[in-house]
């Protein structure tokens, strides 16, 4: 009796093993102690905008953060369930995991599944990726949308869907639209690309008006980058200025073929942003996070070219090992720009009945208010004599210029003197008592 030989079908999970592996690793890294670091001031604004009455949020958007309005709306359903660090940071963790999946998919499409896997793993291992996977801000979602837009572009999927993703990218963070500059040079179908851009331009026109109206608030703090910006970016990306060297070496080694063109144009948005900022300051390390997938794709291709083959995994292990100290540092409770949780706990211990509070500037009620308990016990200071807690930021005791032009603070100093102050990163409180 003759038995027919049949080929075992290749299932979709088998075909997508690289993408699934990248997602799992990114999730594990992103969830690792995600609840431990305190919220800092930017996260506080996001948390309060997601949980406070919509009227208060509308007032906030009247003078700041209009460009983040979509993110705040998307976060509101999460805040209805919980406003804990884990709950509010979970969307960012999931977004970075989705980005890792998309990077692996792009690598597969432009080169091979192995390169896609390596690129996804490199991306998941970068400390800067972890930093913003564990943050209640839109940067992880912007990165995921940038990956999705690039995947739609290179696979020549529906140009209308591509336009929709570009619109969402812009409304999530206007800086992400810089991605279009890279896509101009690598779009495989120029006619469909132009059509998509026309559709996107119509939907992004209101954003341009809103962003222009708050340009000074959103970007006024930026300055032209100096040479010090380069090691500072290296610290963000890899954890040290020297650890970036092997990553860049691998990226240069992998810049070949179709993947090299697409990923190279994507990664070059980082130095382009710095160059533009010499004339018109727009650069901040977190703003260029959405370009890191390009660097990860190049590094993944560089790892794949190493010979003999086992050297690929040895090099990846060494690259990951270089990032471990930064990963551990990032997960400490007070290793964010502000330690608002400790500040609230310390203030709660010291507040007495009848104490009042002065926020300098007034927006600091949003910056510090995510841990609300001590602030609920304080009435707002309106000129009375008595104990007053000043709550502000900017490291006042190292550089007092941040607060000494505030009218309320100047008025307080006429009849009160500082008895006690304590810094918590860039935020601080001080107790003022009558002279």
Secondary structure by P-SEA (a helix, b strand, c coil): cbbbbbcccccccccaaaaaaaaaaaaaaaacccccccccaaaaaaaaaacccaaaaaaaaccccccaaaaaaaaaaaaaacccccccaaaaaaaaaaaaaaaaaaaaaaccaaaaaaaaaaaaacaaaaaaaacccaaaaaaaaaaaaaaaaaacccaaaaaaaaaaaaaacccccaaaaaaaaccccaaaaaaaaaaaaaaaaaaaaaaaaacccccccccccccaaaaaaaaaaccccccaaaaaaaaaaacccaaaaaaaaaaaaaaaaaaaaaccccccccccccaaaaaaaaaaaaaaaccccaaaaaaaaaaaaaaaaaaaaaacccccccaaaaaaaaaaacccccbbbbbcccccccccccccccccccccccccccbbbbbbccccccccccccccaaaaaaaccbbbcccccccccbbbbbccc
